């Protein structure tokens, strides 16, 4: 019998207060655990929110406390949780995903590499590593929102052995743009057909306080051929869940890329090695 793992993705509002965000995060940590999930994934910057006029004014101690409370909740529920914050540095903000283990420890952090939107480009800068970490012995990787448009960010970790891509997102935009994303499927496109690994997306819903922007929803969990195992709606807060049969994530497409054409093989191998060496580096 092959290995399987149950995962949940939570769809939340992107422009609420940190207190609201923490309360909903703790609720879904408990709910995912009660339904038998081993991992629960939250949207991009789910603790601080992605509404920059609010989020950039948050004091760092409030953010640290929100993360600490979330870590305790993960430990109490004995579940892995992947959550997001904005963190101030000497040079702007980092958009971070934190991987919390069932003991309540942050064991991996990844900083978004590719900025999206005017506010994020103004306030944030990109990270300088790719994500590679283990959950219960399963190699996994992470990208954040716009990063999913850059296949090298998850295909190289898949070459290194990752079988699951966790993809927190906040596809907030003007109403017309969001409508087009829903029609075209452009917000997050399945990555299985170019990698043969699982793809778990947690996206956002809801409007900004001024009503000028909204978000596209549509979170999903897809298997390595790109077929949906679970999908969320466009407008409502909700949690979706699926069981991943790891035998299906054979990474065959990325493994083929490492061999053909032959002249690239040594370069892929060098990049995979550097991803492994930098995996535990703290984003700064």
N, C-alpha and C positions, 0 to 999 in steps of 0.2 A: 504494500500500500504506500502510495506516494505521500509527500508532505503537503498539507493544506493549512491555510491561515484565514481566519475571518477578519475582515476589515470594514470599517464604517467611515463614510465621508459626511461631514456636516456642512449644510448650507446656511449661512448667517448674514445678517444685515451688515453693511460695510461702513455705515456712518453714524454709529451710536456711541454713547459714552463708554469709558473704560469700565465703569461699574456694571453697566448693562452687559457688556461683552463678557466680563468675567462670570457673571451669574449664568449666562447662557452656556458658556464653555463648561463650567462645572456640571451643569445639568446634563449636557450631552456626554461628558466623560462617564458619569454614573449610568446613563441610559445605555451607552454602547457596551459597557462592561456587563450590565444586567442582561443584555441580549446575546452575550457570548463572544463579542468581538475582542480580538487581541490588540488591535490598533485602531485609534480614532484620529482622523485627519481633519483639521480645521482650515478655513480659508486664510489667505494672505493677510498678515497683520491683524488677525482676529481679536487680539487682546487690546491693542491700542486703537484699532480701527484704521481705515485708509483715507479718511477725510482729513486732508492735511491741515486746513485752518484750525482744526481741533487737535489733531494728533501731535503736531510739532510743538505745541504749547504744554504738553504733559511733562511734569517733572519726572526725572529718571527714577527717583525712589518709588513713585506710584507705579511705574512700569515694572520695576524689580519686584515689588510686592505682589502685583498681579501675576507675574510669572511664578513666584514662590508659592502662592496659593494654588495655582494650577498644578505645580509639581506635587504638592501634598495631595491634591485630589486624585492625581494619577496613581500615586502610591496607595491611597486608601482603596481605590478601585482595582488595583493590581492590573493596570493596563498601560500600553504604550500610547502616548499622545504626541501629536505633531502640531505645534501652535506657532503663531507669528507675532512679532512686535517690530516697531521702529526703535532703533537705538542711536542716540546722539554720540558722535565721535568728534575728535578735534577737527575733522574735515567732513562736515555735513552728517547725514544719517545713513545707517545701514538698514535695509529691509531684510529682516532675519526670520528664518524658520528654526525652531528649537525642537529637537527630538528628545522626548522625556521617557525614561524607562520605567518599568513598573515599581521601581524603588523610589521614584520621584527625583531622579537625577537627570540633569541635562547632559546627554552623552554625545550629542553632535549638534553643531550649528552650521547653517549655510546662509550666506548673504547673496541675495539676488544679484545677478550679473548684469542684466540688460534692463535699463530703466524704461518706463512706459508712461507717457502722459506728461503734460507741462509741469504739474506740481511735483511729481516724483523726480523729474529731471532737474528741477530747481533745488530741491531739498536733499536729494539722496545721491550717493555714488555707488558704483558696482563693487561686488566682492571679487576675490582673486583665487578661487578654487572651485572645484566641482565636488558634488556630494557623493560620498560612499560610506555606508555604515551598515551595521547588522541589526536586525530585529529577530530575536529567537533563532539565531544562526542563519538567517536568510539575508543575503546581501541586497541592499536597497539603494536607491538614489532619490534625489530631490531636485526639482526646479521650481521657480516661483513665477507664476503668471506668464509674462512676456518671454521669459526664458524658454518656454516650450516651443517658441518659434525658431529656436536655434538647436537643431538636432544633435549637434556635437556635445551639448551639455548633458544629455542623458545617454547617447549612444556610446560614448567612451566609457562611462561607468558600467554600462551593460557589457562592453567588451571585457571589463574587469571582473564581471560576474554578477552584476545587479540583475535581479529578476522582477523587481517592482519599482515603478516610478511613482512617487507621491508628488502631487502637483497642486499645492495651494494657490489660489488665484483670487483676484478681485477685478473682474472685467467691467469696471465702471467707466462710463463714457456718456456723451450726449445721447439723448433719447433716440435720435435717428440712427446713430452709429450702433447702439445696442440692438435696435430692431434689425439692422442689417446683419449683425453678428448672429442673431438667432436664426435668420433666414438662411444664411450661408454656412452656418456651422463654423464660423471663423474664430470664435473666442478661444476654444481649446479643441484642437484636432487630435483624433486618436493616434498614438505613437506606435501601437503594436505592429501595424503593417510595415514599418521600416525598422523594427527592432526585435519583435517577438518577445516582448516582456509585458507585464501587467501595467495598467495605467489608471491611477486613482486620482480624481480631481475633486477638490472642494472649492466651490466658487461662492460668490456673494449674491445677495438680492437687495432690493430697496433703493430709495432715492436719497439724494443729498438733502440737507436741510433747506437749501434754497430752491430745490426742485429742478435744477438745471441738469443734473446727471442721474442716471439710474444704472442698474447692473443686470447682467444677462442671465443669471441663474444657470440651470442646465448642468449641474454637477453630475459626474458619472463615474462608474467603475467599469472598465473594459478589459476583456481578456486579450491574450497576445495576438489574436487575429483581428483585433479591432472591434469585435462584437460586444454589445452592451450586456453586462451582468446586472446593472442597476442604474437608473437614471432619475434625476430630480427634475421638478418643474421649474418654470421661469420666475415665479414671483414669491413663493412661500419659503419660510424657514423650515428645514426638514433634515432628516438623517437618512441616508441610504446605506445598505449593507450588502456584502457579497462574500462568498467563500472562494478563495483563490486556490486552485489546484496547481501547485508549483511545477508539476511535470509538464504543464503546457507552456511554461515560460522557458523555452529551450535556447533563446537568444540566437537562433540560427542565422538571422539576417546580419546581425553585427559580426558574428563569427565568420561568415562568408566575406564580409568587407575587410576583415583583417588579413585575408589571403589573396584577394583579387582586387586590383591588379597587384602582382607580386612586388613591384617597385615601392609600393606604399607600406608594405608589411612592417618594415623596421621602424617606420615613423609612427604607426599605430601602436606598436609595442612600447615605444619610448613614451608616448603620451599616456598610455595606460599605467606605466610604471610611475610617472610623475603624479597622476591622479591619486594613486595609492599612497605615495609618500606625503602628499599634502592633505590627505583626508581628515586628519585629526587637528589640523591647524585651526586656531581660533580666528574667526573673521575680525578684522581690525580696520 
